[in-house]
Amino acid sequence: MQNPALNLLRNWITADDPRLALLGVWFVILVTGLLAGALFGGLGPILAIGLVGGLILGGLMLRSMQVGLAALVGLICLLPYGALPFTIGFRPTFLDLALAALFLVWASRLITGRQRTFVTSPLGVMVLSFQGWALFIFIFGLRYGGLNVTVARNFLEVLLAVSLFFLVVNQVKTITQLTQISRIIILAGSGTALLGVVFYVMPEAWSVQVLSLLRVFQYPTEGILRYIEDDPEQPMRAISTSIDPNALGGLLVFLTIITLVHLFAKQPVLKRRYLLPIAALMVLTLYLTFSRSALLGVVAGLGIVSLLRYRRLIWLMIAAAALVIWLPQTQVYFERLLEGLRGQDLATQMRFGEYKDAFELISRYPLTGVGFFGTPDIDVYVGVSSVYLLLAQQMGLIGAGLYFSTGLVYLVIVYASLRSLPPAHPLETPLLAYGGATLGAMFGGVFDHFYFNLTFIHIAAFYWLSMGLGMAAVMLAREMKAS
């Protein structure tokens, strides 16, 4: 049934009498202006633009899974901690809303019969086993502490992040879709890197002032800028909109590897004249984070990719290493890297202390860990700069083993699929990109905890998103081989 008011307005604007039609157009402009003025005046320009943009994007997400995945990638890269400026009993982040919208659309497709199959993939059993063990430990860990609503919500978020693997495998069904997502990841990553460099080179007072505008989305307003060892006398570290420079480094492990692999691909998703400056910007931002674990992760991922396919990458990494060693401007970074390898700087020594304490806790609760609500013993604590030790603390050696073995089996599957492809196959690049990115994150996770952490949901989400995209490429390769 058509709305009578809309019909009346449509007839008024399209009236044969030009004066009457013009009057109708001015009426629409006046009403729109009044509504926009009330919206901007009541909420302020940032909130008003965010509300209008969010409503438009939300409507598009409910119609298209590709739009939903694009929005998710954009939020992970550009506004990972942004939350609603008002409370609904709690303050959900925009990332929460994007994840919820994606899974609601997927569920509606399954319920209505628009999608009749659920693909688990060759890795599905292992991912489900890891999720099941995590849920068991979450409940089991209640014996060591009462239910904390915030921790419970964060745990649900990280379970949804892991479930992204299944969503991607079931929704990314064509090479075109895979290419579109890869292009979006690179473009969103370029925005992250650009913001990181801009906030780094701007006068510090300006950077603080600009970043403080994000307070309406629950971003911090104090201690925004970060320095090496939290000493303002030391060089500043790039943060972009990730707050923590190490978290930005963890995100750039994925983005840098994916972008560089596509730069060297025979059929890149963007023209090389665009990919080259984007890749350079990401490498520069990675350098400015001073995150040594992220650097090692990128080197590990790109090193394997170069050995498998793109040998020219080896020379690029050698040239980059030579610049870091010999340029006067990079001596601080090089010295810090050497100090870390020797265990001489304060940050590394603190990590050694964390590792010692982590092993003590794990030795007391080796199989199940202590869960997600804290430890029952007052002389040990949960928290360490290694995703594997952190998982062993929280989920025991079984949980950490499931996490690591899932990643390892994934890499074996990707490698086997890559070997079966003819040279220059369209799926070669995504297999290398998402395999290399996951490998880099697994290596970086030895020294950092971001890849499965209840506080850094966006990086956990990107980890399983990357793994899902790689597995989608594997499934496409198998389908093309069978046809």
VENGIKA-V689871 format. One record per residue. N is the residue number from 1. OMEGA is omega in degrees with one decimal (NA if undefined). Layout:
n->{N & N}
omega->{OMEGA & OMEGA}
//
This chain:
n->{1 & 2 & 3 & 4 & 5 & 6 & 7 & 8 & 9 & 10 & 11 & 12 & 13 & 14 & 15 & 16 & 17 & 18 & 19 & 20 & 21 & 22 & 23 & 24 & 25 & 26 & 27 & 28 & 29 & 30 & 31 & 32 & 33 & 34 & 35 & 36 & 37 & 38 & 39 & 40 & 41 & 42 & 43 & 44 & 45 & 46 & 47 & 48 & 49 & 50 & 51 & 52 & 53 & 54 & 55 & 56 & 57 & 58 & 59 & 60 & 61 & 62 & 63 & 64 & 65 & 66 & 67 & 68 & 69 & 70 & 71 & 72 & 73 & 74 & 75 & 76 & 77 & 78 & 79 & 80 & 81 & 82 & 83 & 84 & 85 & 86 & 87 & 88 & 89 & 90 & 91 & 92 & 93 & 94 & 95 & 96 & 97 & 98 & 99 & 100 & 101 & 102 & 103 & 104 & 105 & 106 & 107 & 108 & 109 & 110 & 111 & 112 & 113 & 114 & 115 & 116 & 117 & 118 & 119 & 120 & 121 & 122 & 123 & 124 & 125 & 126 & 127 & 128 & 129 & 130 & 131 & 132 & 133 & 134 & 135 & 136 & 137 & 138 & 139 & 140 & 141 & 142 & 143 & 144 & 145 & 146 & 147 & 148 & 149 & 150 & 151 & 152 & 153 & 154 & 155 & 156 & 157 & 158 & 159 & 160 & 161 & 162 & 163 & 164 & 165 & 166 & 167 & 168 & 169 & 170 & 171 & 172 & 173 & 174 & 175 & 176 & 177 & 178 & 179 & 180 & 181 & 182 & 183 & 184 & 185 & 186 & 187 & 188 & 189 & 190 & 191 & 192 & 193 & 194 & 195 & 196 & 197 & 198 & 199 & 200 & 201 & 202 & 203 & 204 & 205 & 206 & 207 & 208 & 209 & 210 & 211 & 212 & 213 & 214 & 215 & 216 & 217 & 218 & 219 & 220 & 221 & 222 & 223 & 224 & 225 & 226 & 227 & 228 & 229 & 230 & 231 & 232 & 233 & 234 & 235 & 236 & 237 & 238 & 239 & 240 & 241 & 242 & 243 & 244 & 245 & 246 & 247 & 248 & 249 & 250 & 251 & 252 & 253 & 254 & 255 & 256 & 257 & 258 & 259 & 260 & 261 & 262 & 263 & 264 & 265 & 266 & 267 & 268 & 269 & 270 & 271 & 272 & 273 & 274 & 275 & 276 & 277 & 278 & 279 & 280 & 281 & 282 & 283 & 284 & 285 & 286 & 287 & 288 & 289 & 290 & 291 & 292 & 293 & 294 & 295 & 296 & 297 & 298 & 299 & 300 & 301 & 302 & 303 & 304 & 305 & 306 & 307 & 308 & 309 & 310 & 311 & 312 & 313 & 314 & 315 & 316 & 317 & 318 & 319 & 320 & 321 & 322 & 323 & 324 & 325 & 326 & 327 & 328 & 329 & 330 & 331 & 332 & 333 & 334 & 335 & 336 & 337 & 338 & 339 & 340 & 341 & 342 & 343 & 344 & 345 & 346 & 347 & 348 & 349 & 350 & 351 & 352 & 353 & 354 & 355 & 356 & 357 & 358 & 359 & 360 & 361 & 362 & 363 & 364 & 365 & 366 & 367 & 368 & 369 & 370 & 371 & 372 & 373 & 374 & 375 & 376 & 377 & 378 & 379 & 380 & 381 & 382 & 383 & 384 & 385 & 386 & 387 & 388 & 389 & 390 & 391 & 392 & 393 & 394 & 395 & 396 & 397 & 398 & 399 & 400 & 401 & 402 & 403 & 404 & 405 & 406 & 407 & 408 & 409 & 410 & 411 & 412 & 413 & 414 & 415 & 416 & 417 & 418 & 419 & 420 & 421 & 422 & 423 & 424 & 425 & 426 & 427 & 428 & 429 & 430 & 431 & 432 & 433 & 434 & 435 & 436 & 437 & 438 & 439 & 440 & 441 & 442 & 443 & 444 & 445 & 446 & 447 & 448 & 449 & 450 & 451 & 452 & 453 & 454 & 455 & 456 & 457 & 458 & 459 & 460 & 461 & 462 & 463 & 464 & 465 & 466 & 467 & 468 & 469 & 470 & 471 & 472 & 473 & 474 & 475 & 476 & 477 & 478 & 479 & 480 & 481 & 482 & 483}
omega->{-179.3 & 179.7 & -178.9 & -178.9 & 178.5 & 176.8 & 179.4 & -179.8 & 179.5 & 179.2 & 180.0 & -177.0 & -177.3 & -178.4 & 179.1 & 178.5 & -176.8 & 179.9 & 177.8 & 178.6 & 179.3 & 177.6 & 177.7 & 177.9 & 179.8 & 177.1 & 178.8 & 179.7 & -178.5 & -179.7 & 178.4 & 179.2 & 179.1 & 179.3 & 179.2 & 178.9 & 178.2 & -179.5 & -178.5 & 179.8 & -177.8 & -175.6 & -172.0 & -173.8 & -176.3 & -179.9 & -178.6 & 178.2 & 178.5 & -179.8 & -179.7 & 179.2 & 179.6 & 178.7 & 178.7 & -179.5 & 178.7 & 177.5 & 178.5 & -179.9 & -179.9 & -179.8 & -173.5 & 176.2 & 178.9 & 176.7 & 178.7 & 178.2 & 178.0 & 178.1 & 179.3 & 179.0 & 179.0 & 179.1 & 179.1 & -175.4 & -168.2 & -178.5 & -170.2 & -176.8 & -178.0 & -178.8 & 177.8 & -179.7 & 177.3 & -175.7 & 173.2 & -170.9 & 169.6 & -178.8 & 177.8 & 176.0 & 176.0 & 176.6 & 175.6 & -177.2 & 179.0 & 177.8 & -179.7 & 179.8 & 179.6 & -177.0 & 175.6 & 178.3 & 179.0 & 179.0 & -180.0 & 177.9 & 178.3 & -177.9 & -176.1 & 178.2 & 176.9 & 172.5 & -172.1 & -177.4 & 173.1 & -177.0 & 177.6 & -178.4 & 179.3 & -178.2 & -171.0 & -177.9 & -178.7 & 178.5 & 177.9 & 178.3 & 178.5 & 178.0 & -179.7 & 178.5 & 178.1 & 179.2 & 177.0 & -179.2 & 177.6 & 179.3 & -179.5 & -177.0 & 177.4 & 179.9 & -177.9 & -180.0 & -179.8 & -179.4 & 175.6 & -173.6 & -179.7 & 178.7 & 179.6 & 178.7 & 178.5 & 177.9 & 176.8 & 178.7 & -177.6 & 173.6 & 175.6 & 178.5 & 177.6 & -178.8 & 174.2 & 177.7 & -178.0 & 179.8 & -178.0 & -179.5 & -178.1 & -174.9 & 179.4 & -169.7 & -177.1 & 176.5 & 178.7 & 177.9 & 179.0 & 178.2 & 179.7 & 179.9 & 178.6 & 178.9 & 179.3 & 179.1 & -178.8 & -178.8 & 177.4 & 177.0 & 177.5 & 175.8 & 176.9 & -178.7 & -180.0 & 178.2 & 178.6 & -179.8 & -178.4 & -179.9 & 179.5 & -174.9 & 177.0 & 169.7 & -172.5 & -179.9 & 178.3 & 179.3 & 179.0 & -178.0 & -179.2 & -178.7 & 179.0 & 176.9 & -180.0 & 179.7 & 178.2 & 177.4 & 174.2 & 172.1 & -179.7 & 178.6 & 178.9 & -179.7 & -174.4 & -177.2 & -177.1 & -178.8 & 176.2 & -179.3 & 178.1 & -179.8 & -179.0 & 176.6 & 178.5 & 178.5 & 177.1 & 179.2 & -179.9 & 179.9 & -174.1 & 174.4 & -178.0 & 177.7 & -176.1 & -178.9 & 177.5 & 175.5 & 175.6 & 176.5 & 178.0 & 177.4 & -178.4 & 173.8 & 178.1 & -171.2 & -177.6 & -179.5 & -179.4 & -177.8 & -179.1 & 176.7 & 178.2 & 176.9 & -177.3 & -177.8 & 177.5 & 177.9 & -176.7 & -178.1 & 172.8 & 177.8 & -175.5 & 179.1 & 173.0 & -177.6 & -177.2 & 178.0 & 177.7 & 179.1 & 178.9 & 179.4 & 179.3 & 178.8 & 178.5 & 179.4 & 176.1 & 178.0 & -175.8 & 174.2 & -175.6 & 178.3 & -176.4 & 179.3 & 177.8 & 178.1 & 179.2 & 177.1 & 178.8 & 179.3 & 179.6 & -178.7 & -179.3 & 178.2 & 178.4 & 178.8 & -179.8 & 178.7 & -178.1 & -173.0 & -166.4 & -176.7 & 179.4 & 177.4 & 179.2 & -179.4 & 177.4 & -180.0 & 176.8 & 178.7 & 178.9 & 178.7 & 179.4 & 178.5 & -179.9 & -177.5 & -169.1 & -177.5 & 178.3 & -176.9 & -175.6 & -176.4 & 178.1 & 179.9 & -178.0 & 178.5 & 178.8 & 177.7 & 178.6 & 178.9 & 178.4 & 179.5 & 179.5 & -177.9 & -173.7 & -175.4 & -174.8 & -177.2 & -179.7 & 178.7 & 176.3 & 177.8 & 177.0 & 175.9 & 177.4 & -179.7 & 179.6 & 179.3 & 179.4 & 178.9 & 178.1 & 179.1 & -178.1 & 179.7 & 179.2 & -177.8 & -169.1 & -171.9 & -173.1 & -174.7 & -177.0 & 179.9 & -171.8 & -174.9 & -179.9 & -176.0 & 179.2 & -177.1 & -175.3 & -176.5 & 175.0 & -176.3 & 176.7 & -179.9 & -178.7 & -177.0 & 173.5 & -176.3 & -177.4 & 176.9 & 177.5 & 177.8 & 177.9 & 175.4 & -173.4 & -172.8 & 178.3 & 179.4 & 177.6 & 179.8 & 178.6 & 178.5 & 177.1 & 179.5 & -177.8 & -177.4 & 175.7 & 177.3 & -178.6 & 178.2 & 176.6 & -179.3 & 177.9 & 179.4 & 179.0 & -180.0 & 179.0 & 178.6 & 179.5 & -179.2 & -177.7 & -177.1 & 173.1 & -180.0 & 176.7 & 176.5 & -178.3 & -178.4 & -179.9 & -176.1 & 178.5 & 177.3 & 178.1 & -176.1 & -174.9 & 170.6 & 179.0 & 179.6 & 178.8 & 176.9 & 178.4 & 177.8 & 178.4 & 178.8 & 178.0 & -179.6 & 175.1 & -174.5 & 179.3 & -170.6 & -169.2 & -167.6 & 167.2 & -174.9 & -176.5 & -179.7 & -175.5 & -175.6 & -173.5 & 179.8 & 173.9 & 179.1 & -178.7 & 178.1 & -177.5 & 172.4 & 178.5 & 179.1 & 178.1 & 179.1 & 176.1 & 179.1 & 175.0 & 177.0 & 177.0 & -179.0 & 177.6 & 179.0 & 180.0 & 178.7 & -179.3 & 178.6 & -178.7 & -176.8 & NA}
//
